[in-house]
Amino acid sequence: MHERTPHDERVEACRDRGAHLQHADGRRAILYCRVTTGWIRRGGHLWWRHWSTPHHWLEGFWLVDEKLTSDFLSLGDDLTSILDDFDRGVIVFKGEEWRVQWMDDDASRVFRDKHEFEVT
């Protein structure tokens, strides 16, 4: 049996959510975040498998001019670092700092539907 996933407000705040990004030089982009929860099988066989504690990972999709230009996967310490940046209202991507302005639920839903992102 899987352990219950610990509830993390910082992770939930960016689950299936879009954000408008702005660089200090005026460039703009959009980030879409998808959060997934998983376990690693540590042992066992058939009906008595042993699983790790649950963990989250964040898939980030980077769009410029409505086109997907990059993506990334973040978990563990990298995820903690990104969540810390989000708390400061920024994201550091490829060595550059971008200001983050989160979309509300309705705008995220419209964005997700338009770009055909699946909800996790």
Sequence and secondary structure as in RCSB ss.txt:
>XXXX:A:sequence
MHERTPHDERVEACRDRGAHLQHADGRRAILYCRVTTGWIRRGGHLWWRHWSTPHHWLEGFWLVDEKLTSDFLSL
GDDLTSILDDFDRGVIVFKGEEWRVQWMDDDASRVFRDKHEFEVT
>XXXX:A:secstr
        HHHHHHTTEEEEEEETTS EEEEEEEEEEE  EEE  GGG EE   EEEEEEEEEETTEEEEEEEEE
HHHHHHHHHHHHTTEEEETTEEEEEEE  HHHHHHHHHHTT    
